[in-house]
Structures are given as structure tokens and as C-alpha cells.
Amino acid sequence: MKKPSFLERLTGGSQADEYDRILDEDHKFGEDDDLAVEEDTYQEEEAWDGDHNEKTQQEGELPVDMYQTDDAIVIRALVAGVSPNELEISITRDMVTIRGTREEFQEAHDDNYFHRELFWGSFSRTLLLPEEVAIDEAEAQEKHGLLEIKLPKLDKHRSTQLKVRTNAGHSSK
């Protein structure tokens, strides 16, 4: 009586002999395999992926630094080549989104490049803030291609005394 293979014991099936033959150390993979996948299948998948990528223009992710001071959260990003008027910054109490587009001025044909590492096109970055900020007091400035956004933190410990007004002394006519 033949001892069942690990795969037979695992699956409880008797077709495991075929899988054991393929998983055997001495087995050479090649065209004579009944389980071999035709190369055309992969070429079709690659062609589909290529078409799909051309139809959807990829948006780049803007790299940033974010840190805090005692009274503000500061975000810095390199936006060289982007006009400050072309930057869109959206702020809520707990999130910041920066969007823009870096236009490419191509002076050489693609096949004349030795290195091509710069990102051109639209980019965005959404950051969740570690604390709530006062959005009405936020400031953004750009200098030499460096964008700096200062977001004042909400002072949750700040308190004020309200005076209660009354209309009791006024008579209505």
C-alpha cells in the first residue's frame, strides 16, 4: 500500500499524484507540461495594462515635511516650477490638501534623454493633521520654490469670561 502524499492528506483527493509529479525536485518545467500557461495569455494581460495606464493620467504625490512648534503645525513642500497662483490649498480643522500642476517644457525628444527623473503633471497631497487648527488664521507663502504653510493650533485650554447681557431694563413700545 502506497503512503499518501502530503498534498493527498491535505486535500483528501487522489489527484495529488499529478501535482506531486510537478512539485517533484527532478521535474523540469517546459512546454510538455499539461499545466503550462501559454505565453500569449501574459502578453494579452500586459497589453491590457498598457492600454489602461494610457487612459488614466497618473497624479503624483507631493512629498512634504510636517512638524509642530508650540503654537502651530508647519507643512513644507518643494513646488519649484509651479506658480503660486496655480497652487490650490484646502484646509479643514483636521486635514490639508495641496494640489497643483507642474507644466513640462520639453526641449529634447524622449530618446535624447540620458536621465529622466523629474515629475511633470498634476500632483496632490492630503495630510491628516495631528491636532485641530484655526483655519481662518492659516498662512501660506512660497519662496524660491519652497511652499510653507503655517496652521495655528486651536488652544483648547484657552478660556474667556462672557458678560451676560439682559434686556430687562428696556421697555418695549
FITI-637082 format. One line per 4 residues: number of its first residue (from 1); their letters; for each residue x, y, z of N, C-alpha, C. Coordinates in nm, 3 decimals, always signed. Layout:
REM residues N
NUM	a	X:Y:Z:X:Y:Z:X:Y:Z ~ ...
***
This chain:
REM residues 173
1	mkkp	+0.083:-0.118:+0.000:+0.000:+0.000:+0.000:+0.088:+0.125:+0.000 ~ +0.058:+0.219:-0.092:+0.136:+0.341:-0.106:+0.094:+0.442:+0.001 ~ +0.193:+0.503:+0.063:+0.167:+0.604:+0.166:+0.115:+0.731:+0.096 ~ +0.005:+0.790:+0.143:-0.047:+0.911:+0.078:+0.050:+1.029:+0.094
5	sfle	+0.059:+1.108:-0.013:+0.149:+1.224:-0.009:+0.090:+1.331:+0.082 ~ +0.171:+1.429:+0.111:+0.127:+1.540:+0.196:+0.006:+1.610:+0.134 ~ +0.013:+1.632:+0.002:-0.096:+1.701:-0.067:-0.224:+1.618:-0.064 ~ -0.212:+1.486:-0.079:-0.329:+1.398:-0.070:-0.391:+1.406:+0.069
9	rltg	-0.305:+1.402:+0.169:-0.357:+1.410:+0.306:-0.422:+1.547:+0.331 ~ -0.364:+1.651:+0.276:-0.415:+1.785:+0.296:-0.548:+1.806:+0.225 ~ -0.556:+1.760:+0.098:-0.677:+1.783:+0.020:-0.775:+1.667:+0.026 ~ -0.725:+1.551:+0.068:-0.812:+1.435:+0.074:-0.843:+1.378:-0.063
13	gsqa	-0.772:+1.426:-0.166:-0.801:+1.381:-0.301:-0.697:+1.282:-0.352 ~ -0.734:+1.215:-0.461:-0.642:+1.118:-0.521:-0.572:+1.176:-0.643 ~ -0.604:+1.299:-0.683:-0.540:+1.361:-0.799:-0.408:+1.425:-0.761 ~ -0.368:+1.406:-0.639:-0.246:+1.469:-0.590:-0.123:+1.414:-0.660
17	deyd	-0.129:+1.293:-0.719:-0.013:+1.236:-0.786:+0.037:+1.328:-0.897 ~ -0.056:+1.389:-0.972:-0.017:+1.479:-1.080:+0.054:+1.600:-1.023 ~ +0.003:+1.657:-0.914:+0.067:+1.773:-0.851:+0.203:+1.734:-0.792 ~ +0.211:+1.616:-0.732:+0.337:+1.569:-0.678:+0.441:+1.557:-0.789
21	rild	+0.396:+1.510:-0.908:+0.488:+1.497:-1.020:+0.545:+1.635:-1.057 ~ +0.460:+1.735:-1.057:+0.504:+1.869:-1.094:+0.590:+1.932:-0.985 ~ +0.557:+1.904:-0.859:+0.632:+1.963:-0.749:+0.759:+1.884:-0.715 ~ +0.780:+1.774:-0.780:+0.898:+1.690:-0.756:+1.025:+1.768:-0.792
25	edhk	+1.132:+1.750:-0.718:+1.258:+1.821:-0.740:+1.315:+1.796:-0.879 ~ +1.298:+1.677:-0.931:+1.358:+1.640:-1.058:+1.277:+1.689:-1.178 ~ +1.159:+1.741:-1.154:+1.073:+1.782:-1.265:+1.128:+1.908:-1.332 ~ +1.132:+1.908:-1.463:+1.175:+2.023:-1.541:+1.051:+2.087:-1.602
29	fged	+1.033:+2.214:-1.576:+0.918:+2.284:-1.632:+0.945:+2.315:-1.778 ~ +0.842:+2.305:-1.859:+0.860:+2.331:-2.001:+0.731:+2.315:-2.077 ~ +0.745:+2.308:-2.210:+0.629:+2.303:-2.297:+0.550:+2.174:-2.284 ~ +0.611:+2.065:-2.239:+0.541:+1.937:-2.232:+0.450:+1.927:-2.110
33	ddla	+0.448:+2.028:-2.023:+0.359:+2.027:-1.906:+0.214:+2.048:-1.949 ~ +0.123:+1.969:-1.889:-0.018:+1.991:-1.918:-0.067:+2.117:-1.846 ~ +0.004:+2.160:-1.742:-0.039:+2.277:-1.664:+0.033:+2.404:-1.705 ~ +0.115:+2.396:-1.811:+0.189:+2.514:-1.855:+0.092:+2.618:-1.910
37	veed	+0.119:+2.745:-1.882:+0.036:+2.855:-1.930:+0.100:+2.908:-2.058 ~ +0.018:+2.929:-2.159:+0.069:+2.980:-2.285:+0.116:+3.123:-2.268 ~ +0.224:+3.159:-2.337:+0.279:+3.293:-2.324:+0.184:+3.399:-2.374 ~ +0.098:+3.367:-2.469:+0.003:+3.464:-2.522:-0.086:+3.521:-2.412
41	tyqe	-0.117:+3.441:-2.312:-0.201:+3.487:-2.201:-0.137:+3.607:-2.133 ~ -0.006:+3.600:-2.106:+0.063:+3.710:-2.039:+0.071:+3.832:-2.129 ~ +0.092:+3.812:-2.258:+0.101:+3.924:-2.350:-0.031:+3.999:-2.356 ~ -0.143:+3.926:-2.352:-0.273:+3.993:-2.352:-0.291:+4.077:-2.227
45	eeaw	-0.250:+4.022:-2.111:-0.262:+4.096:-1.986:-0.176:+4.221:-1.988 ~ -0.052:+4.211:-2.038:+0.036:+4.327:-2.046:-0.021:+4.432:-2.140 ~ -0.077:+4.388:-2.251:-0.136:+4.482:-2.345:-0.253:+4.555:-2.281 ~ -0.333:+4.484:-2.205:-0.447:+4.548:-2.139:-0.398:+4.649:-2.037
49	dgdh	-0.296:+4.611:-1.956:-0.242:+4.704:-1.856:-0.187:+4.829:-1.923 ~ -0.119:+4.812:-2.036:-0.063:+4.927:-2.106:-0.171:+5.021:-2.154 ~ -0.280:+4.966:-2.211:-0.390:+5.050:-2.256:-0.454:+5.121:-2.139 ~ -0.470:+5.050:-2.029:-0.535:+5.105:-1.911:-0.455:+5.222:-1.854
53	nekt	-0.322:+5.209:-1.848:-0.238:+5.315:-1.792:-0.238:+5.439:-1.880 ~ -0.249:+5.422:-2.012:-0.250:+5.537:-2.100:-0.379:+5.617:-2.087 ~ -0.489:+5.552:-2.054:-0.617:+5.620:-2.045:-0.632:+5.701:-1.917 ~ -0.567:+5.660:-1.810:-0.577:+5.732:-1.685:-0.443:+5.796:-1.655
57	qqeg	-0.441:+5.929:-1.656:-0.317:+6.000:-1.628:-0.291:+5.994:-1.478 ~ -0.174:+5.949:-1.442:-0.141:+5.930:-1.302:-0.108:+6.063:-1.237 ~ -0.162:+6.084:-1.117:-0.135:+6.205:-1.041:-0.023:+6.176:-0.943 ~ +0.075:+6.263:-0.938:+0.189:+6.243:-0.849:+0.154:+6.281:-0.706
61	elpv	+0.230:+6.225:-0.611:+0.210:+6.259:-0.471:+0.321:+6.355:-0.429 ~ +0.283:+6.469:-0.377:+0.376:+6.573:-0.338:+0.446:+6.535:-0.208 ~ +0.579:+6.523:-0.208:+0.649:+6.494:-0.082:+0.648:+6.617:+0.009 ~ +0.630:+6.596:+0.136:+0.620:+6.707:+0.231:+0.697:+6.677:+0.360
65	dmyq	+0.725:+6.782:+0.435:+0.770:+6.774:+0.573:+0.660:+6.838:+0.656 ~ +0.626:+6.777:+0.770:+0.527:+6.836:+0.859:+0.581:+6.826:+1.001 ~ +0.582:+6.938:+1.070:+0.630:+6.939:+1.208:+0.545:+7.038:+1.288 ~ +0.568:+7.040:+1.419:+0.492:+7.132:+1.503:+0.586:+7.219:+1.585
69	tdda	+0.538:+7.338:+1.613:+0.601:+7.427:+1.709:+0.505:+7.432:+1.828 ~ +0.534:+7.517:+1.925:+0.445:+7.527:+2.041:+0.304:+7.571:+2.003 ~ +0.294:+7.657:+1.902:+0.162:+7.713:+1.871:+0.112:+7.688:+1.729 ~ +0.187:+7.612:+1.648:+0.143:+7.590:+1.508:+0.193:+7.456:+1.455
73	ivir	+0.125:+7.412:+1.349:+0.171:+7.298:+1.270:+0.222:+7.357:+1.138 ~ +0.341:+7.316:+1.098:+0.404:+7.371:+0.978:+0.420:+7.260:+0.875 ~ +0.382:+7.289:+0.752:+0.397:+7.196:+0.640:+0.486:+7.263:+0.537 ~ +0.587:+7.190:+0.489:+0.676:+7.241:+0.385:+0.678:+7.143:+0.269
77	alva	+0.681:+7.200:+0.148:+0.686:+7.117:+0.027:+0.763:+7.191:-0.082 ~ +0.839:+7.117:-0.161:+0.908:+7.177:-0.275:+0.812:+7.185:-0.393 ~ +0.788:+7.305:-0.440:+0.696:+7.327:-0.552:+0.764:+7.407:-0.663 ~ +0.894:+7.385:-0.679:+0.969:+7.456:-0.783:+0.905:+7.431:-0.919
81	gvsp	+0.895:+7.537:-0.997:+0.838:+7.524:-1.130:+0.687:+7.541:-1.133 ~ +0.626:+7.567:-1.018:+0.482:+7.586:-1.010:+0.456:+7.729:-0.964 ~ +0.374:+7.800:-1.038:+0.339:+7.936:-0.999:+0.253:+7.932:-0.873 ~ +0.278:+8.021:-0.777:+0.195:+8.023:-0.656:+0.045:+8.038:-0.687
85	nele	+0.013:+8.104:-0.796:-0.128:+8.120:-0.835:-0.191:+7.988:-0.878 ~ -0.107:+7.892:-0.918:-0.155:+7.762:-0.965:-0.168:+7.660:-0.853 ~ -0.131:+7.696:-0.731:-0.143:+7.605:-0.616:-0.281:+7.621:-0.553 ~ -0.341:+7.509:-0.520:-0.472:+7.508:-0.453:-0.452:+7.440:-0.318
89	isit	-0.481:+7.513:-0.211:-0.465:+7.460:-0.076:-0.601:+7.464:-0.007 ~ -0.651:+7.346:+0.032:-0.779:+7.335:+0.101:-0.751:+7.293:+0.245 ~ -0.813:+7.362:+0.339:-0.787:+7.335:+0.481:-0.919:+7.315:+0.554 ~ -0.924:+7.209:+0.634:-1.032:+7.192:+0.731:-0.963:+7.189:+0.868
93	rdmv	-1.039:+7.172:+0.973:-0.978:+7.174:+1.107:-0.880:+7.059:+1.130 ~ -0.896:+6.949:+1.055:-0.810:+6.833:+1.079:-0.742:+6.777:+0.955 ~ -0.747:+6.851:+0.841:-0.691:+6.798:+0.717:-0.650:+6.911:+0.623 ~ -0.542:+6.887:+0.547:-0.493:+6.983:+0.447:-0.473:+6.908:+0.316
97	tirg	-0.518:+6.968:+0.206:-0.494:+6.913:+0.073:-0.424:+7.018:-0.011 ~ -0.314:+6.979:-0.073:-0.237:+7.068:-0.161:-0.242:+7.008:-0.301 ~ -0.283:+7.088:-0.400:-0.291:+7.043:-0.539:-0.221:+7.143:-0.630 ~ -0.169:+7.094:-0.740:-0.106:+7.181:-0.838:-0.068:+7.104:-0.962
101	tree	-0.012:+7.176:-1.057:+0.035:+7.115:-1.181:+0.169:+7.177:-1.218 ~ +0.263:+7.092:-1.251:+0.395:+7.137:-1.296:+0.400:+7.112:-1.446 ~ +0.401:+7.221:-1.522:+0.400:+7.211:-1.668:+0.540:+7.179:-1.720 ~ +0.547:+7.087:-1.815:+0.675:+7.047:-1.872:+0.706:+7.129:-1.996
105	fqea	+0.827:+7.182:-2.000:+0.876:+7.250:-2.118:+0.982:+7.159:-2.178 ~ +0.942:+7.077:-2.274:+1.031:+6.975:-2.329:+1.112:+7.034:-2.443 ~ +1.244:+7.036:-2.424:+1.333:+7.092:-2.524:+1.400:+6.984:-2.609 ~ +1.389:+6.859:-2.567:+1.452:+6.748:-2.639:+1.351:+6.636:-2.656
109	hddn	+1.373:+6.554:-2.756:+1.287:+6.439:-2.778:+1.316:+6.334:-2.671 ~ +1.218:+6.247:-2.645:+1.230:+6.145:-2.541:+1.355:+6.058:-2.556 ~ +1.390:+6.022:-2.680:+1.504:+5.933:-2.699:+1.639:+6.003:-2.684 ~ +1.640:+6.136:-2.663:+1.765:+6.209:-2.642:+1.798:+6.229:-2.493
113	yfhr	+1.712:+6.182:-2.404:+1.737:+6.196:-2.261:+1.829:+6.086:-2.211 ~ +1.922:+6.121:-2.123:+2.006:+6.023:-2.054:+1.942:+5.984:-1.922 ~ +1.886:+6.082:-1.851:+1.814:+6.059:-1.725:+1.684:+6.136:-1.732 ~ +1.580:+6.076:-1.676:+1.451:+6.144:-1.673:+1.386:+6.112:-1.540
117	elfw	+1.406:+6.199:-1.439:+1.362:+6.172:-1.304:+1.264:+6.276:-1.250 ~ +1.255:+6.390:-1.312:+1.167:+6.495:-1.261:+1.022:+6.460:-1.289 ~ +0.934:+6.499:-1.197:+0.792:+6.471:-1.216:+0.725:+6.592:-1.280 ~ +0.650:+6.567:-1.385:+0.574:+6.670:-1.454:+0.428:+6.629:-1.453
121	gsfs	+0.340:+6.724:-1.445:+0.197:+6.695:-1.447:+0.133:+6.735:-1.315 ~ +0.013:+6.685:-1.293:-0.061:+6.725:-1.173:-0.015:+6.643:-1.054 ~ -0.024:+6.705:-0.938:+0.014:+6.640:-0.813:-0.080:+6.683:-0.704 ~ -0.087:+6.604:-0.598:-0.167:+6.643:-0.483:-0.115:+6.570:-0.361
125	rtll	-0.155:+6.617:-0.246:-0.120:+6.552:-0.120:-0.225:+6.593:-0.018 ~ -0.281:+6.494:+0.049:-0.376:+6.518:+0.158:-0.312:+6.468:+0.286 ~ -0.311:+6.553:+0.386:-0.249:+6.520:+0.514:-0.352:+6.532:+0.626 ~ -0.358:+6.430:+0.710:-0.439:+6.439:+0.831:-0.354:+6.508:+0.936
129	lpee	-0.411:+6.608:+1.000:-0.337:+6.685:+1.099:-0.347:+6.620:+1.236 ~ -0.240:+6.624:+1.314:-0.240:+6.561:+1.446:-0.323:+6.638:+1.548 ~ -0.354:+6.763:+1.519:-0.435:+6.846:+1.609:-0.526:+6.933:+1.525 ~ -0.632:+6.983:+1.587:-0.720:+7.077:+1.517:-0.651:+7.212:+1.505
133	vaid	-0.677:+7.280:+1.392:-0.613:+7.409:+1.367:-0.719:+7.516:+1.343 ~ -0.677:+7.641:+1.362:-0.764:+7.756:+1.336:-0.749:+7.791:+1.188 ~ -0.844:+7.748:+1.107:-0.830:+7.762:+0.961:-0.832:+7.907:+0.915 ~ -0.900:+7.995:+0.987:-0.908:+8.136:+0.947:-0.775:+8.209:+0.968
137	eaea	-0.687:+8.154:+1.049:-0.559:+8.219:+1.078:-0.443:+8.154:+1.003 ~ -0.470:+8.058:+0.916:-0.364:+7.988:+0.843:-0.297:+8.080:+0.742 ~ -0.167:+8.058:+0.719:-0.090:+8.137:+0.624:-0.009:+8.044:+0.534 ~ +0.007:+8.084:+0.408:+0.090:+8.008:+0.314:+0.178:+8.106:+0.239
141	qekh	+0.306:+8.069:+0.225:+0.396:+8.153:+0.146:+0.492:+8.064:+0.068 ~ +0.537:+8.115:-0.047:+0.631:+8.042:-0.131:+0.753:+8.130:-0.150 ~ +0.872:+8.070:-0.133:+0.995:+8.144:-0.153:+1.098:+8.050:-0.213 ~ +1.148:+8.083:-0.331:+1.249:+8.005:-0.401:+1.207:+7.860:-0.420
145	glle	+1.078:+7.836:-0.447:+1.030:+7.701:-0.475:+0.992:+7.621:-0.352 ~ +1.000:+7.681:-0.233:+0.962:+7.612:-0.110:+0.830:+7.670:-0.060 ~ +0.728:+7.586:-0.053:+0.598:+7.627:+0.000:+0.597:+7.599:+0.150 ~ +0.555:+7.698:+0.228:+0.545:+7.679:+0.373:+0.405:+7.721:+0.417
149	iklp	+0.337:+7.629:+0.482:+0.202:+7.654:+0.533:+0.209:+7.651:+0.685 ~ +0.164:+7.760:+0.750:+0.160:+7.765:+0.896:+0.014:+7.760:+0.940 ~ -0.015:+7.660:+1.022:-0.151:+7.637:+1.069:-0.154:+7.652:+1.222 ~ -0.204:+7.764:+1.273:-0.209:+7.783:+1.418:-0.297:+7.677:+1.485
153	kldk	-0.247:+7.620:+1.593:-0.323:+7.520:+1.667:-0.436:+7.588:+1.743 ~ -0.546:+7.515:+1.758:-0.654:+7.563:+1.843:-0.609:+7.549:+1.988 ~ -0.628:+7.654:+2.064:-0.591:+7.648:+2.206:-0.712:+7.598:+2.283 ~ -0.711:+7.470:+2.313:-0.826:+7.409:+2.381:-0.832:+7.447:+2.528
157	hrst	-0.722:+7.500:+2.583:-0.719:+7.536:+2.724:-0.754:+7.683:+2.744 ~ -0.763:+7.758:+2.633:-0.795:+7.900:+2.641:-0.939:+7.916:+2.685 ~ -0.961:+8.009:+2.773:-1.099:+8.036:+2.816:-1.120:+8.186:+2.821 ~ -1.243:+8.224:+2.821:-1.278:+8.365:+2.829:-1.402:+8.379:+2.915
161	qlkv	-1.421:+8.496:+2.970:-1.539:+8.525:+3.052:-1.639:+8.600:+2.966 ~ -1.760:+8.548:+2.960:-1.865:+8.615:+2.885:-1.949:+8.700:+2.979 ~ -1.981:+8.819:+2.935:-2.072:+8.906:+3.009:-2.213:+8.873:+2.962 ~ -2.301:+8.855:+3.054:-2.438:+8.824:+3.021:-2.513:+8.956:+3.009
165	rtna	-2.569:+8.976:+2.891:-2.648:+9.098:+2.869:-2.794:+9.066:+2.897 ~ -2.863:+9.167:+2.938:-3.005:+9.149:+2.966:-3.085:+9.260:+2.899 ~ -3.205:+9.226:+2.862:-3.296:+9.324:+2.805:-3.403:+9.362:+2.908 ~ -3.384:+9.328:+3.034:-3.487:+9.352:+3.138:-3.510:+9.500:+3.161
169	ghss	-3.413:+9.586:+3.148:-3.430:+9.729:+3.174:-3.494:+9.804:+3.061 ~ -3.510:+9.739:+2.948:-3.569:+9.808:+2.831:-3.717:+9.776:+2.822 ~ -3.791:+9.878:+2.794:-3.935:+9.856:+2.776:-3.965:+9.847:+2.627 ~ -4.061:+9.767:+2.594:-4.098:+9.756:+2.453:-4.218:+9.844:+2.426
173	k	-4.220:+9.909:+2.315:-4.328:+10.003:+2.282:-4.432:+9.939:+2.200
***
